[in-house]
Amino acid sequence: MYSSLLQKIPIVLVGLILVIAFLKIYSRAKNVTKSEFVKILKNAKYLQIGALIVVIILTGVFGVLNHIKAKQSVNAVISLNFSEASLAQNSNGTRYNMSEIICDEVVERAIDMGAFEDVTVKQLKSCLSVYPYVQGDVNDKANYHISTEFVVEYHASKDTEHLNAENVIMLITSAYKEFYIQKYTDNFSLTVQEEKPDFTTMEYMDIVTYFNKETTSLLNYLYGIAEKGPSFVTEDNSTFNSIAGKVYQFKETQIEQNLKSLILQYGIVKDKSNYIDRLSYQNINTSFDKQKNSASYNLCNEAIDMYAEEMTRVVLVPTWDGSGKYYMGRTKVGIDELSVMATNFSDNVANNEKEIMDNQLVIEKMQSANQNLSANEQADELIAAIDQSIDAFTVEAIKAGREYSNYTMNQCIAVSISGVSLFTELKTIVLFALFAYCALILSSISKKFPKYKQ
């Protein structure tokens, strides 16, 4: 703020000299004739050593103050390099809003990242501005333009002049990248359960089902993101497939073989009668579903048998290709749809039978087992260990996913930072020198005019 005021002092001083000179010439010009006016201008010394010395001094002071002020102004160009940006959209398809680049959340994040002292979000935000790098014109369709590049400018104020301008703009752009990743890219919170169930109130086989669901969700996330970046390597030298391999191996050994086998072997249960009744009721409902699927399967087969043999062969119909030439194209008949439906119903029947058999196996194990407190304690310890391991795998997967998003966003959001160039500063100094010299020469010429009419 103070450097900005000091930088204006030489400009104001030269401006006053120029205004006073003009006023002198204007007020005294009436005291001379036109020929005398021209003669004074012709005889004036336009090259004066004294004026040059004063100009050099003023220009030196102005140059130093102007350089200090220039260092307090920095701008950055943020380029969006993903396909949705050309449609004015974020990477998730929502509408893009450039004002978010300097929103309160981004500015607050930048202050925390830089540990800025004695500055508030409101004070720093007042020093920032953002606008499209290339402006379009809505008045003419030919000038419509969706910008994918945006300029962020920072001009220090009296509240922020103690901060390094280039550091401020770097932190603002870094904070915006983090903000954008968390808001518009992969939602990592999907893999995290906010509130875990109370294992002490759950049946042991329900805990097995819960663990299987959690690990399956984690595997789906890892396999899904592995398709996007199969060759991506994390800081820990891991890939998404390698992490998924560890999770899958853990699921098969610790959950299925160790915990589930332990529960079935000793028939570990908290409320045997209620749990067996629940499984029996599930089998009754599943049996109804099996009967419906089996009946639908039989109906599809009966319908297929009703088709004449000639109708089940390939059916050719006349059609034409893109060039307008006719040809005989193959088409589907009703039997194709019925065959697919029959296959689906058959798979459903098999799944129903497996579910009934699994439940029946658990029922038999629970009925034949006697209470074993040591087995219950062993199962509780194993459950606690498995829960901790799943949490660790979740943290590892989230960390890898964020590293990948940071990597991709660094490619999709490019930032170039620049301050006032040396050429611009030199041009400003030269213009000021010319302005100052003209003002001093004009002031010298104004003294040649008489105060009173001769």
Backbone hydrogen bonds, N-H to C=O, Kabsch-Sander energy under -0.5 kcal/mol:
donor,donor_aa,acceptor,acceptor_aa,energy
5,L,1,M,-1.7
6,L,2,Y,-2.7
7,Q,3,S,-2.1
8,K,4,S,-0.9
9,I,5,L,-0.7
9,I,6,L,-0.8
11,I,7,Q,-0.6
12,V,8,K,-3.0
13,L,9,I,-2.7
14,V,10,P,-2.5
15,G,11,I,-2.4
16,L,12,V,-2.6
17,I,13,L,-2.1
18,L,14,V,-2.3
19,V,15,G,-2.6
20,I,16,L,-2.9
21,A,17,I,-2.2
22,F,18,L,-2.3
23,L,19,V,-2.7
24,K,20,I,-2.5
25,I,21,A,-2.5
26,Y,22,F,-2.7
27,S,23,L,-2.6
28,R,24,K,-2.4
29,A,25,I,-1.5
31,N,28,R,-1.8
32,V,29,A,-1.2
37,F,33,T,-2.3
38,V,34,K,-2.2
39,K,35,S,-2.2
40,I,36,E,-2.4
41,L,37,F,-1.8
42,K,38,V,-2.3
43,N,39,K,-2.5
44,A,40,I,-0.7
46,Y,44,A,-0.8
48,Q,46,Y,-0.6
52,L,48,Q,-2.0
53,I,49,I,-2.4
54,V,50,G,-2.3
55,V,51,A,-2.6
56,I,52,L,-2.7
57,I,53,I,-2.2
58,L,54,V,-2.8
59,T,55,V,-3.1
60,G,56,I,-2.4
61,V,57,I,-2.2
62,F,58,L,-2.8
63,G,59,T,-3.0
64,V,60,G,-2.1
65,L,61,V,-2.3
66,N,62,F,-2.9
67,H,63,G,-2.1
68,I,64,V,-2.1
69,K,65,L,-2.2
70,A,66,N,-2.5
71,K,67,H,-1.8
72,Q,69,K,-1.3
73,S,70,A,-1.6
74,V,154,Y,-1.9
75,N,418,S,-2.7
76,A,152,V,-2.5
77,V,416,S,-2.7
78,I,76,A,-0.6
78,I,150,F,-3.1
79,S,77,V,-0.6
79,S,414,A,-3.2
80,L,148,T,-3.0
81,N,79,S,-0.6
81,N,412,C,-4.2
85,A,82,F,-1.5
86,S,83,S,-1.0
87,L,84,E,-1.6
88,A,85,A,-1.9
89,Q,84,E,-1.8
90,N,94,T,-3.5
93,G,90,N,-1.9
96,Y,88,A,-2.4
100,E,97,N,-1.5
101,I,98,M,-1.9
102,I,99,S,-1.0
103,C,100,E,-1.3
107,V,103,C,-2.5
108,E,104,D,-2.7
109,R,105,E,-2.1
110,A,106,V,-2.3
111,I,107,V,-2.3
112,D,108,E,-2.1
113,M,109,R,-2.5
114,G,110,A,-2.3
115,A,111,I,-0.8
116,F,111,I,-1.7
124,L,120,T,-2.3
125,K,121,V,-2.6
126,S,122,K,-1.6
127,C,124,L,-1.2
128,L,125,K,-1.6
129,S,153,E,-1.7
131,Y,151,V,-1.8
133,Y,149,E,-2.8
134,V,149,E,-0.5
137,D,143,N,-1.8
140,D,137,D,-0.9
143,N,140,D,-1.7
144,Y,141,K,-1.5
147,S,145,H,-0.7
150,F,78,I,-2.3
151,V,131,Y,-3.1
152,V,76,A,-3.1
153,E,129,S,-2.7
153,E,151,V,-0.5
154,Y,74,V,-2.8
155,H,127,C,-2.1
156,A,72,Q,-2.3
160,T,157,S,-0.9
161,E,157,S,-1.2
163,L,160,T,-2.0
165,A,163,L,-0.6
168,V,164,N,-2.1
169,I,165,A,-2.2
170,M,166,E,-1.9
171,L,167,N,-2.2
172,I,168,V,-2.2
173,T,169,I,-2.1
174,S,170,M,-2.1
175,A,171,L,-2.7
176,Y,172,I,-2.1
177,K,173,T,-1.9
178,E,174,S,-2.0
179,F,175,A,-2.5
180,Y,176,Y,-2.9
181,I,177,K,-2.6
182,Q,178,E,-2.3
183,K,179,F,-1.8
184,Y,180,Y,-2.9
185,T,180,Y,-0.5
185,T,181,I,-1.4
188,F,186,D,-1.2
190,L,187,N,-1.6
191,T,188,F,-1.5
192,V,189,S,-1.5
194,E,192,V,-0.6
199,F,197,P,-0.9
201,T,198,D,-1.5
202,M,199,F,-0.8
207,I,203,E,-1.8
208,V,204,Y,-1.8
209,T,205,M,-1.9
210,Y,206,D,-2.4
211,F,207,I,-2.7
212,N,208,V,-2.4
213,K,209,T,-2.1
214,E,210,Y,-2.3
215,T,211,F,-2.6
216,T,212,N,-2.2
217,S,213,K,-2.3
218,L,214,E,-2.1
219,L,215,T,-2.5
220,N,216,T,-2.5
221,Y,217,S,-1.9
222,L,218,L,-2.4
223,Y,219,L,-3.0
224,G,220,N,-2.1
225,I,221,Y,-2.4
226,A,222,L,-1.9
227,E,223,Y,-1.2
228,K,224,G,-0.6
229,G,225,I,-2.0
232,F,229,G,-1.2
234,T,238,S,-2.8
237,N,234,T,-1.8
243,I,239,T,-2.1
244,A,240,F,-2.4
245,G,241,N,-2.2
246,K,242,S,-1.7
247,V,243,I,-2.2
248,Y,244,A,-2.8
249,Q,245,G,-2.4
250,F,246,K,-2.3
251,K,247,V,-2.4
252,E,248,Y,-2.3
253,T,249,Q,-2.2
254,Q,250,F,-1.9
255,I,250,F,-1.1
256,E,251,K,-2.2
257,Q,252,E,-1.5
258,N,253,T,-2.5
259,L,254,Q,-2.3
260,K,255,I,-2.5
261,S,256,E,-0.6
262,L,258,N,-1.9
263,I,259,L,-2.4
264,L,260,K,-2.5
265,Q,261,S,-2.8
266,Y,262,L,-2.0
267,G,263,I,-0.8
268,I,263,I,-1.8
275,Y,271,D,-2.4
276,I,272,K,-2.6
277,D,273,S,-2.3
278,R,274,N,-2.1
279,L,275,Y,-2.2
280,S,276,I,-2.4
281,Y,277,D,-2.4
282,Q,278,R,-2.3
283,N,279,L,-2.2
284,I,280,S,-1.8
285,N,281,Y,-2.1
286,T,282,Q,-2.7
287,S,283,N,-2.3
288,F,284,I,-1.7
289,D,285,N,-2.0
290,K,286,T,-2.5
291,Q,287,S,-2.2
292,K,288,F,-2.2
293,N,289,D,-2.6
294,S,290,K,-2.6
295,A,291,Q,-2.4
296,S,292,K,-2.3
297,Y,293,N,-2.1
298,N,294,S,-2.2
299,L,295,A,-2.3
300,C,296,S,-2.2
301,N,297,Y,-1.9
302,E,298,N,-2.4
303,A,299,L,-2.4
304,I,300,C,-2.1
305,D,301,N,-2.1
306,M,302,E,-1.0
307,Y,303,A,-0.6
307,Y,304,I,-1.2
311,M,308,A,-1.0
312,T,308,A,-0.7
312,T,309,E,-0.8
313,R,310,E,-0.8
315,V,331,T,-0.7
316,L,314,V,-0.5
317,V,329,G,-2.7
319,T,327,Y,-2.6
321,D,325,K,-2.3
324,G,321,D,-1.6
327,Y,319,T,-2.8
329,G,317,V,-2.8
329,G,327,Y,-0.7
331,T,315,V,-2.0
336,D,333,V,-1.6
337,E,333,V,-0.8
338,L,334,G,-2.0
339,S,335,I,-2.1
340,V,336,D,-1.9
341,M,337,E,-2.3
342,A,338,L,-2.6
343,T,339,S,-2.1
344,N,340,V,-2.1
345,F,341,M,-2.5
346,S,342,A,-2.1
347,D,343,T,-2.2
348,N,344,N,-2.2
349,V,345,F,-2.1
350,A,346,S,-2.0
351,N,347,D,-2.3
352,N,348,N,-2.5
353,E,349,V,-2.4
354,K,350,A,-2.2
355,E,351,N,-2.3
356,I,352,N,-2.2
357,M,353,E,-2.5
358,D,354,K,-2.6
359,N,355,E,-2.2
360,Q,356,I,-2.4
361,L,357,M,-2.2
362,V,358,D,-2.0
363,I,359,N,-2.4
364,E,360,Q,-2.3
365,K,361,L,-2.2
366,M,362,V,-2.5
367,Q,363,I,-2.3
368,S,364,E,-1.9
369,A,365,K,-1.0
376,N,372,N,-1.9
377,E,373,L,-2.3
378,Q,374,S,-2.2
379,A,375,A,-2.4
380,D,376,N,-2.4
381,E,377,E,-2.3
382,L,378,Q,-2.1
383,I,379,A,-2.5
384,A,380,D,-2.2
385,A,381,E,-2.1
386,I,382,L,-2.6
387,D,383,I,-2.5
388,Q,384,A,-2.0
389,S,385,A,-2.1
390,I,386,I,-2.5
391,D,387,D,-2.0
392,A,388,Q,-2.1
393,F,389,S,-2.5
394,T,390,I,-2.4
395,V,391,D,-2.4
396,E,392,A,-2.3
397,A,393,F,-2.5
398,I,394,T,-2.6
399,K,395,V,-2.5
400,A,396,E,-2.3
401,G,397,A,-2.5
402,R,398,I,-2.4
403,E,399,K,-2.2
404,Y,400,A,-2.2
405,S,401,G,-2.3
406,N,402,R,-2.7
407,Y,403,E,-2.2
408,T,404,Y,-2.7
409,M,405,S,-2.9
410,N,406,N,-2.0
411,Q,407,Y,-0.8
412,C,408,T,-2.0
413,I,409,M,-3.2
414,A,79,S,-2.3
414,A,412,C,-0.6
416,S,77,V,-1.8
418,S,75,N,-3.0
420,V,73,S,-0.6
425,E,421,S,-2.0
426,L,422,L,-2.6
427,K,423,F,-2.5
428,T,424,T,-2.2
429,I,425,E,-2.3
430,V,426,L,-2.5
431,L,427,K,-2.3
432,F,428,T,-2.2
433,A,429,I,-2.4
434,L,430,V,-2.4
435,F,431,L,-2.4
436,A,432,F,-3.0
437,Y,433,A,-2.7
438,C,434,L,-2.5
439,A,435,F,-1.9
440,L,436,A,-2.4
441,I,437,Y,-2.6
442,L,438,C,-2.5
443,S,439,A,-2.1
444,S,440,L,-2.1
445,I,441,I,-2.5
446,S,442,L,-2.1
447,K,443,S,-0.9
448,K,445,I,-1.7
449,F,446,S,-0.9
454,Q,31,N,-0.9
